[in-house]
Amino acid sequence: KLQKERAVVSAAQESRKGELLKVDQEVSKLLGDMDKTTAEMKHARGSAAALGQELSSLKKSLQDAKKSRAALDADLAAAKSELADIEQSIAHLTSDLNDKDMSSTLSKEDAAQMIALQTELEGAESNLAKLLTEQTTLEKS
């Protein structure tokens, strides 16, 4: 009878060892899963931090672009105003010349003023064209 009880106890111990081994394996698996999840979380945090930095950089670039745009708009307005002033000066000079006797020749001073205004107009038109090109480039970016 004692042998049977020992055999039953031994079988129970073996059964418990098997169960403990299964529990130990399950705990090891869960710890492995936890380590994997922790590593994934660290990676996600790193990715989120990198995205945050990239977002900050993009915001700064946008602010810089807005400042550049504002400066370009101011330059463009000044160039348009300058162009209008030059065109008005040419119109006045043309009107003055038309009022003069057309049979008489232009004075050297009138001719020099006309040439200077024409040169200034060409420069202003070139400047305006450059600013418009710059504005278009900035709008595309």
Backbone as a chain_set.jsonl record, in Angstrom:
{"seq": "KLQKERAVVSAAQESRKGELLKVDQEVSKLLGDMDKTTAEMKHARGSAAALGQELSSLKKSLQDAKKSRAALDADLAAAKSELADIEQSIAHLTSDLNDKDMSSTLSKEDAAQMIALQTELEGAESNLAKLLTEQTTLEKS", "coords": {"N": [[0.824, -1.178, 0.0], [1.952, 1.205, 0.754], [3.815, 1.514, -1.248], [2.143, 1.951, -3.41], [1.029, 4.396, -2.679], [3.343, 5.941, -2.68], [3.949, 5.776, -5.369], [1.727, 7.071, -6.418], [2.101, 9.596, -5.292], [4.582, 10.235, -6.435], [3.842, 10.222, -9.124], [2.083, 12.365, -9.058], [3.866, 14.383, -8.375], [5.463, 14.405, -10.664], [3.551, 15.133, -12.495], [3.003, 17.692, -11.551], [5.513, 18.841, -11.933], [5.56, 18.849, -14.718], [3.418, 20.587, -15.189], [4.416, 22.888, -13.941], [6.624, 23.32, -15.566], [5.303, 23.899, -17.965], [4.01, 26.264, -17.158], [6.256, 27.822, -16.588], [7.376, 27.982, -19.173], [5.334, 29.397, -20.452], [5.424, 31.802, -18.983], [8.0, 32.627, -19.698], [7.581, 33.001, -22.434], [5.697, 35.095, -22.334], [7.275, 37.078, -21.109], [9.165, 37.417, -23.107], [7.477, 38.401, -25.124], [6.744, 40.786, -23.872], [9.225, 42.102, -23.802], [9.629, 42.42, -26.533], [7.44, 44.078, -27.151], [8.102, 46.293, -25.592], [10.451, 47.112, -26.886], [9.355, 47.779, -29.37], [7.741, 49.918, -28.582], [9.698, 51.743, -27.734], [10.947, 52.197, -30.171], [8.8, 53.34, -31.55], [8.467, 55.667, -30.046], [10.885, 56.918, -30.618], [10.554, 57.291, -33.378], [8.351, 58.985, -33.33], [9.469, 61.205, -32.065], [11.371, 61.939, -33.985], [9.657, 62.596, -36.091], [8.368, 64.741, -34.918], [10.482, 66.581, -34.744], [10.963, 66.924, -37.461], [8.542, 68.073, -38.205], [8.696, 70.475, -36.769], [10.854, 71.611, -38.1], [9.737, 71.872, -40.65], [7.72, 73.715, -40.068], [9.262, 75.936, -39.39], [10.519, 76.366, -41.852], [8.274, 77.048, -43.346], [7.532, 79.428, -42.061], [9.789, 80.968, -42.684], [9.51, 81.024, -45.459], [7.135, 82.464, -45.641], [8.006, 84.926, -44.644], [9.885, 85.562, -46.613], [8.171, 85.747, -48.77], [6.612, 87.937, -48.001], [8.556, 89.957, -48.013], [9.255, 89.857, -50.709], [6.8, 90.561, -51.869], [6.661, 93.211, -50.953], [8.903, 94.303, -52.269], [8.047, 93.933, -54.883], [5.782, 95.584, -54.973], [7.02, 98.048, -54.577], [8.601, 98.139, -56.89], [6.609, 98.189, -58.853], [5.426, 100.626, -58.242], [7.572, 102.348, -58.74], [7.861, 101.887, -61.477], [5.406, 102.895, -62.375], [5.772, 105.583, -61.7], [7.9, 106.261, -63.412], [6.706, 105.776, -65.896], [4.767, 107.762, -65.778], [6.388, 110.035, -65.734], [7.51, 109.841, -68.286], [5.201, 110.121, -69.796], [4.521, 112.794, -69.145], [6.768, 114.112, -70.179], [6.526, 113.398, -72.852], [4.11, 114.648, -73.418], [4.882, 117.295, -72.976], [6.739, 117.536, -75.037], [5.09, 117.193, -77.223], [3.628, 119.488, -77.037], [5.461, 121.376, -77.795], [6.786, 123.05, -80.672], [6.73, 120.98, -83.346], [8.38, 121.169, -85.482], [10.685, 122.204, -84.586], [13.845, 121.2, -83.256], [14.716, 118.756, -80.765], [15.929, 119.828, -77.606], [19.23, 119.427, -76.301], [19.138, 118.855, -73.626], [16.473, 117.97, -73.225], [16.51, 115.685, -74.836], [18.466, 114.172, -73.518], [17.215, 113.821, -71.071], [15.022, 112.328, -71.886], [16.285, 109.99, -72.823], [17.488, 109.131, -70.468], [15.222, 108.604, -68.91], [14.086, 106.571, -70.434], [16.04, 104.573, -70.188], [15.907, 104.194, -67.435], [13.306, 103.242, -67.256], [13.523, 100.809, -68.667], [15.273, 99.449, -66.954], [13.678, 99.31, -64.644], [11.551, 97.777, -65.615], [12.912, 95.396, -66.123], [13.717, 94.731, -63.525], [11.202, 94.386, -62.376], [10.307, 92.174, -63.842], [12.132, 90.245, -62.942], [11.403, 90.121, -60.23], [8.771, 89.187, -60.46], [9.272, 86.663, -61.541], [10.689, 85.548, -59.412], [8.668, 85.575, -57.508], [6.854, 83.774, -58.626], [8.396, 81.447, -58.539], [8.672, 81.175, -55.766], [6.003, 80.805, -55.063], [5.526, 78.315, -56.206], [7.111, 76.671, -54.66]], "CA": [[0.0, 0.0, 0.0], [2.879, 2.328, 0.82], [4.392, 1.645, -2.583], [1.12, 2.556, -4.269], [0.939, 5.812, -2.303], [4.557, 6.585, -3.186], [3.8, 5.849, -6.825], [0.737, 8.125, -6.684], [2.765, 10.867, -4.952], [5.594, 10.435, -7.464], [3.134, 10.589, -10.354], [1.557, 13.71, -8.831], [5.015, 15.275, -8.456], [5.837, 14.476, -12.079], [2.501, 15.911, -13.143], [3.231, 19.083, -11.128], [6.714, 19.306, -12.635], [5.125, 19.13, -16.095], [2.601, 21.806, -15.159], [5.332, 23.998, -13.641], [7.416, 23.529, -16.777], [4.424, 24.602, -18.912], [3.832, 27.628, -16.638], [7.548, 28.497, -16.783], [7.485, 28.267, -20.603], [4.367, 30.458, -20.749], [5.979, 33.023, -18.4], [9.124, 33.009, -20.561], [7.002, 33.523, -23.676], [5.116, 36.4, -22.025], [8.392, 38.01, -20.9], [9.697, 37.693, -24.454], [6.513, 39.293, -25.783], [6.864, 42.093, -23.224], [10.471, 42.718, -24.284], [9.389, 42.819, -27.924], [6.528, 45.22, -27.101], [8.874, 47.423, -25.065], [11.338, 47.554, -27.969], [8.503, 48.441, -30.369], [7.339, 51.206, -28.013], [10.863, 52.634, -27.793], [11.103, 52.562, -31.586], [7.702, 54.256, -31.884], [8.786, 56.957, -29.421], [11.957, 57.516, -31.426], [9.953, 57.741, -34.644], [7.503, 60.146, -33.031], [10.375, 62.33, -31.799], [11.937, 62.353, -35.278], [8.578, 63.271, -36.828], [8.165, 66.035, -34.255], [11.562, 67.462, -35.18], [10.73, 67.237, -38.874], [7.415, 69.002, -38.233], [9.219, 71.771, -36.329], [11.675, 72.118, -39.204], [8.826, 72.301, -41.719], [7.056, 74.94, -39.609], [10.247, 77.015, -39.522], [10.661, 76.627, -43.291], [7.069, 77.755, -43.767], [7.636, 80.798, -41.56], [10.805, 81.637, -43.502], [8.916, 81.254, -46.788], [6.168, 83.556, -45.497], [8.78, 86.166, -44.529], [10.429, 85.824, -47.944], [7.044, 86.165, -49.604], [6.246, 89.304, -47.605], [9.612, 90.84, -48.525], [9.112, 89.873, -52.163], [5.61, 91.362, -52.175], [7.019, 94.613, -50.734], [9.784, 94.676, -53.386], [7.22, 93.978, -56.088], [4.957, 96.798, -54.895], [7.926, 99.188, -54.796], [8.983, 98.138, -58.306], [5.443, 98.631, -59.622], [5.285, 102.061, -57.991], [8.664, 102.992, -59.481], [7.511, 101.776, -62.89], [4.323, 103.85, -62.621], [6.37, 106.924, -61.66], [8.687, 106.448, -64.643], [5.755, 105.9, -67.003], [4.145, 109.075, -65.655], [7.392, 111.013, -66.172], [7.599, 109.746, -69.749], [3.972, 110.717, -70.335], [4.649, 114.245, -69.018], [7.783, 114.564, -71.126], [5.941, 113.259, -74.189], [3.129, 115.724, -73.538], [5.648, 118.546, -73.133], [7.338, 117.539, -76.376], [4.004, 117.391, -78.184], [3.235, 120.896, -76.954], [6.473, 122.17, -78.485], [6.688, 123.066, -82.119], [7.322, 119.732, -83.827], [9.402, 121.445, -86.494], [11.955, 122.492, -83.926], [14.537, 119.993, -82.805], [14.793, 118.589, -79.307], [17.145, 120.362, -76.995], [20.1, 118.36, -75.785], [18.663, 118.533, -72.267], [15.262, 117.165, -73.381], [16.909, 114.382, -75.371], [19.177, 113.458, -72.454], [16.207, 113.432, -70.077], [14.233, 111.262, -72.507], [17.125, 108.781, -72.838], [17.645, 108.694, -69.069], [13.958, 108.011, -68.487], [13.924, 105.308, -71.157], [16.957, 103.635, -69.548], [15.347, 103.901, -66.109], [12.132, 102.418, -67.493], [13.987, 99.46, -69.02], [15.794, 98.846, -65.722], [12.546, 99.007, -63.759], [10.829, 96.644, -66.203], [13.741, 94.205, -65.89], [13.608, 94.442, -62.088], [9.851, 93.869, -62.157], [10.267, 90.819, -64.4], [12.871, 89.377, -62.01], [10.581, 89.943, -59.03], [7.638, 88.32, -60.802], [9.829, 85.307, -61.665], [10.984, 85.111, -58.049], [7.377, 85.333, -56.854], [6.321, 82.529, -59.189], [9.221, 80.359, -57.992], [8.327, 81.033, -54.353], [4.666, 80.221, -54.971], [5.594, 76.892, -56.553], [7.713, 75.908, -53.551]], "C": [[0.876, 1.252, 0.0], [3.507, 2.578, -0.539], [3.408, 2.308, -3.534], [1.009, 4.037, -3.961], [2.156, 6.57, -2.802], [4.472, 6.76, -4.705], [2.817, 6.958, -7.183], [1.362, 9.481, -6.411], [3.793, 11.205, -6.019], [4.95, 10.864, -8.781], [2.584, 12.013, -10.244], [2.678, 14.739, -8.94], [5.456, 15.46, -9.916], [4.827, 15.33, -12.843], [2.669, 17.4, -12.817], [4.458, 19.656, -11.817], [6.367, 19.675, -14.072], [4.319, 20.425, -16.169], [3.48, 23.028, -14.898], [6.2, 24.329, -14.849], [6.594, 24.284, -17.813], [4.227, 26.058, -18.484], [5.105, 28.431, -16.861], [7.737, 28.879, -18.251], [6.548, 29.418, -20.986], [4.869, 31.798, -20.209], [7.136, 33.526, -19.265], [8.614, 33.612, -21.873], [6.426, 34.919, -23.444], [6.201, 37.45, -21.794], [9.027, 38.388, -22.237], [8.784, 38.638, -25.219], [6.59, 40.704, -25.197], [8.111, 42.821, -23.703], [10.294, 43.23, -25.714], [8.498, 44.069, -27.967], [7.258, 46.464, -26.599], [9.793, 47.988, -26.145], [10.533, 48.293, -29.04], [8.061, 49.811, -29.875], [8.491, 52.203, -28.061], [11.085, 53.114, -29.223], [10.03, 53.576, -31.995], [7.955, 55.632, -31.278], [9.863, 57.679, -30.207], [11.425, 58.057, -32.738], [9.101, 58.982, -34.423], [8.371, 61.383, -32.767], [10.969, 62.851, -33.104], [10.885, 63.094, -36.104], [8.295, 64.647, -36.23], [9.23, 67.039, -34.668], [11.369, 67.874, -36.632], [9.585, 68.24, -39.012], [7.874, 70.4, -37.818], [10.044, 72.417, -37.436], [10.795, 72.622, -40.343], [8.094, 73.591, -41.34], [7.988, 76.133, -39.761], [10.438, 77.374, -40.993], [9.463, 77.403, -43.817], [7.101, 79.207, -43.304], [8.652, 81.592, -42.377], [10.26, 81.966, -44.886], [7.907, 82.398, -46.728], [6.891, 84.9, -45.398], [9.354, 86.551, -45.89], [9.337, 86.341, -48.863], [6.665, 87.599, -49.285], [7.28, 90.301, -48.14], [9.51, 90.967, -50.041], [7.905, 90.702, -52.581], [5.91, 92.856, -52.005], [7.92, 95.116, -51.874], [8.986, 94.836, -54.673], [6.362, 95.247, -56.098], [5.814, 98.037, -55.147], [8.322, 99.283, -56.269], [7.819, 98.613, -59.176], [5.229, 100.137, -59.46], [6.339, 102.842, -58.768], [8.356, 102.992, -60.976], [6.402, 102.773, -63.245], [4.85, 105.278, -62.629], [7.133, 107.221, -62.95], [7.749, 106.621, -65.834], [5.065, 107.264, -66.975], [5.117, 110.169, -66.107], [7.517, 111.011, -67.685], [6.365, 110.384, -70.389], [4.035, 112.242, -70.272], [5.638, 114.794, -70.043], [7.246, 114.492, -72.555], [4.924, 114.371, -74.441], [3.826, 117.057, -73.749], [6.224, 118.638, -74.536], [6.272, 117.777, -77.44], [3.528, 118.837, -78.192], [4.218, 121.801, -77.687], [6.223, 122.117, -79.981], [7.423, 121.852, -82.652], [8.394, 119.986, -84.878], [10.736, 121.761, -85.842], [12.57, 121.192, -83.422], [14.539, 119.951, -81.286], [16.059, 119.252, -78.784], [17.966, 119.19, -76.482], [19.612, 117.915, -74.411], [17.419, 117.641, -72.333], [15.604, 115.761, -73.864], [17.605, 113.551, -74.297], [18.19, 112.976, -71.392], [15.363, 112.272, -70.607], [15.004, 109.945, -72.497], [17.277, 108.233, -71.418], [16.368, 108.025, -68.569], [13.721, 106.663, -69.164], [14.802, 104.218, -70.525], [16.418, 103.209, -68.176], [14.126, 102.988, -66.242], [12.538, 100.977, -67.813], [14.522, 98.737, -67.789], [14.678, 98.443, -64.775], [11.744, 97.828, -64.293], [11.592, 95.343, -65.987], [13.646, 93.765, -64.435], [12.247, 93.83, -61.772], [9.737, 92.435, -62.676], [10.986, 89.833, -63.48], [12.031, 89.094, -60.77], [9.388, 89.035, -59.301], [8.093, 86.874, -60.952], [10.105, 84.729, -60.283], [9.697, 84.764, -57.306], [6.781, 84.008, -57.347], [7.071, 81.334, -58.615], [8.855, 80.098, -56.539], [6.946, 80.409, -54.203], [4.67, 78.73, -55.282], [6.173, 76.079, -55.411], [6.851, 76.072, -52.345]], "O": [[0.57, 2.235, -0.675], [3.709, 3.727, -0.934], [3.794, 3.13, -4.365], [0.904, 4.853, -4.876], [2.04, 7.696, -3.288], [4.886, 7.787, -5.243], [3.041, 7.703, -8.137], [1.185, 10.417, -7.191], [3.867, 12.351, -6.462], [5.45, 11.756, -9.466], [2.613, 12.774, -11.211], [2.496, 15.816, -9.508], [5.783, 16.572, -10.331], [5.184, 16.13, -13.708], [2.501, 18.258, -13.683], [4.456, 20.813, -12.237], [6.828, 20.696, -14.583], [4.502, 21.244, -17.07], [3.321, 24.068, -15.538], [6.476, 25.499, -15.117], [7.099, 25.196, -18.467], [4.267, 26.969, -19.31], [5.046, 29.588, -17.275], [8.206, 29.979, -18.546], [6.926, 30.304, -21.752], [4.758, 32.818, -20.888], [7.235, 34.724, -19.534], [9.15, 34.608, -22.358], [6.635, 35.822, -24.254], [6.061, 38.59, -22.236], [9.38, 39.546, -22.46], [9.252, 39.563, -25.883], [6.512, 41.693, -25.926], [8.064, 44.02, -23.981], [10.746, 44.322, -26.059], [8.766, 45.002, -28.724], [7.054, 47.561, -27.12], [9.9, 49.205, -26.3], [10.98, 49.317, -29.558], [8.008, 50.764, -30.653], [8.29, 53.372, -28.39], [11.374, 54.288, -29.457], [10.316, 54.546, -32.696], [7.692, 56.65, -31.918], [9.78, 58.885, -30.438], [11.798, 59.151, -33.164], [9.124, 59.914, -35.227], [8.033, 62.483, -33.204], [11.061, 64.061, -33.309], [11.189, 64.101, -36.743], [8.016, 65.601, -36.956], [8.929, 68.207, -34.913], [11.585, 69.031, -36.991], [9.65, 69.149, -39.838], [7.491, 71.393, -38.438], [9.945, 73.62, -37.678], [11.069, 73.668, -40.932], [7.875, 74.457, -42.187], [7.574, 77.206, -40.201], [10.511, 78.553, -41.341], [9.615, 78.309, -44.636], [6.743, 80.112, -44.058], [8.411, 82.749, -42.723], [10.512, 83.045, -45.423], [7.829, 83.209, -47.651], [6.457, 85.89, -45.987], [9.317, 87.719, -46.277], [9.558, 87.267, -49.642], [6.421, 88.394, -50.193], [6.921, 91.359, -48.656], [9.661, 92.058, -50.589], [7.98, 91.463, -53.546], [5.469, 93.673, -52.813], [7.723, 96.219, -52.383], [9.221, 95.759, -55.452], [6.238, 95.903, -57.132], [5.393, 98.962, -55.841], [8.373, 100.377, -56.832], [8.026, 99.36, -60.132], [4.895, 100.833, -60.418], [6.04, 103.869, -59.377], [8.572, 103.994, -61.657], [6.455, 103.419, -64.292], [4.438, 106.093, -63.454], [7.017, 108.312, -63.509], [7.958, 107.493, -66.677], [4.807, 107.854, -68.025], [4.717, 111.117, -66.784], [7.62, 112.072, -68.3], [6.468, 111.093, -71.39], [3.652, 112.917, -71.227], [5.38, 115.808, -70.692], [7.473, 115.392, -73.364], [4.877, 114.956, -75.523], [3.418, 117.854, -74.594], [6.198, 119.703, -75.153], [6.511, 118.469, -78.43], [3.081, 119.35, -79.219], [3.843, 122.879, -78.15], [5.525, 121.233, -80.478], [8.626, 121.712, -82.429], [9.227, 119.118, -85.137], [11.79, 121.609, -86.459], [11.867, 120.207, -83.196], [14.385, 120.972, -80.616], [17.108, 119.236, -79.428], [17.444, 118.098, -76.259], [19.671, 116.731, -74.079], [17.316, 116.668, -71.586], [15.06, 114.773, -73.371], [17.354, 112.351, -74.183], [18.312, 111.864, -70.878], [15.031, 111.348, -69.866], [14.434, 108.897, -72.193], [17.203, 107.024, -71.197], [16.424, 107.001, -67.887], [13.217, 105.728, -68.542], [14.361, 103.082, -70.349], [16.465, 102.036, -67.808], [13.936, 102.075, -65.439], [11.952, 100.034, -67.28], [14.257, 97.55, -67.599], [14.719, 97.37, -64.175], [11.305, 96.975, -63.523], [10.992, 94.307, -65.7], [13.512, 92.576, -64.145], [12.149, 92.876, -61.0], [9.138, 91.581, -62.022], [10.509, 88.719, -63.263], [11.959, 87.953, -60.313], [9.035, 88.206, -58.463], [7.384, 85.956, -60.54], [9.798, 83.568, -60.013], [9.643, 83.781, -56.567], [6.265, 83.221, -56.553], [6.462, 80.329, -58.247], [8.738, 78.947, -56.119], [6.732, 79.579, -53.32], [3.906, 77.967, -54.69], [5.783, 74.93, -55.205], [7.156, 75.521, -51.287]]}, "num_chains": 1, "name": "protein.A"}
